[in-house]
């Protein structure tokens, strides 16, 4: 909400409180109290649907427990416990920020022209990354943009179906947009000039 007055802000807080009073949200294996669900809803602009999720604080990536990345939100939110290696039930041997990537994560990254190798890596919200314990040696956004410029002009990758899906588009001009639909509700973000 960009220009809400005090009355509007109070009404919004009340709405989030009503919507989250009976929330059943588990993030990284920890129950999220209803008050925290309301606080997070205010921060990110939407209510988290009931369910079990994983959340990567460094990148802002999130997904349903046992599944790959469903989307991205703000990084550094104070949510749940520590991100577990098995959060996505991955069996790829490729880890980012301690989480083993699911096949759908590897397919999405390779579909955007980003090579994925077995090993343990860190990645931040700006796409910078490297081998765990080492300095940055790549940027995911730059790699995807280079692949787009060198070959197809732009890249579109999607995963999921029906009411639970996500799509990412990277333009050769460096723009990035991502759309995630969870239980029929769509959330979008755009990064560009």
Secondary structure by P-SEA (a helix, b strand, c coil): cccccaaaaaaaaaaaaaaccccccccccccccaaaaaaaaaaaccccccccccccccccccccccccccccccccccccccccccccccccccccccccccaaaaaaaaaacccccccccccccccccccccccccccaaaaaaaaaaacccbbbbbccccccbbbbbbcccbbbbbbbbcccbbbbbbbcc
